[in-house]
Amino acid sequence: MCEAVTSGILVRMEHVPLATLHTGLAVIRESPRDHGRVELIVRRPAENEREVLAEAELSTVGGLVGDSWSTRGSSSTEDGSPNPKAQVTLMNARAAALVAGSPDRRQLAGDQLFVDLDLSAEGLPPGTQLAIGPAVIEITDLPHRGCGKFSARFGVDALKFVNSNEGRVLNLRGVNAKVVVGGLVRSGDLVRRVAT
């Protein structure tokens, strides 16, 4: 069990044990392969802040408009500027709900788009382009891995689960993407492969 402060209220959360996480793999593997849906859109206006949105603008310059990606630096770039390979992060909605313990805690993962889509390395290799409404994003080769913040929110077992060999093959922690064509995306939008 861990404690977290959400909107000034102390919340006790049970983390999902590793054995339970492994039993959920079958459901994650059933995610649609070529087309899926946007289940949740989240904007991070500042560190540790989350806004669940019905719609959001994706920009080739700023990523998800209003998200802190464009204003915070990155340790993965030489000059510390935001990494263009990580403008937008996607996480499988089924994996997010599994590690979160309930769908209403998914946004704590810190990704912007939670999609019901197979995000595995085989299903979405780097260079794959996805259309979401009028916007197009491209999966990049920058790995997206679980970190200390992810462990603090969902537990050590969740971190082990997403960073395991199988977790990496399935990209359970998610994938990084860049915006190729900007546009308005909405919760419920179809996500479909347009190019690899």
Secondary structure, 3 states (H helix, E strand, C coil): CEEEEECCEEEEECCCCHHHHHHCHHHHHCCCCCEEEEEEEEECCCCCCCEEECEEEEECCCEECCCHHHCCCCCCCCCCCCCHHHCEEEEEHHHHHHHHCCHHHHHHHCCCEEEECCCCCCCCCCCCEEEECCEEEEECCCCCCCCHHHHHHHCHHHHHHHHCHHHHHCCCCCEEEEEEECEEEECCCEEEEEEC
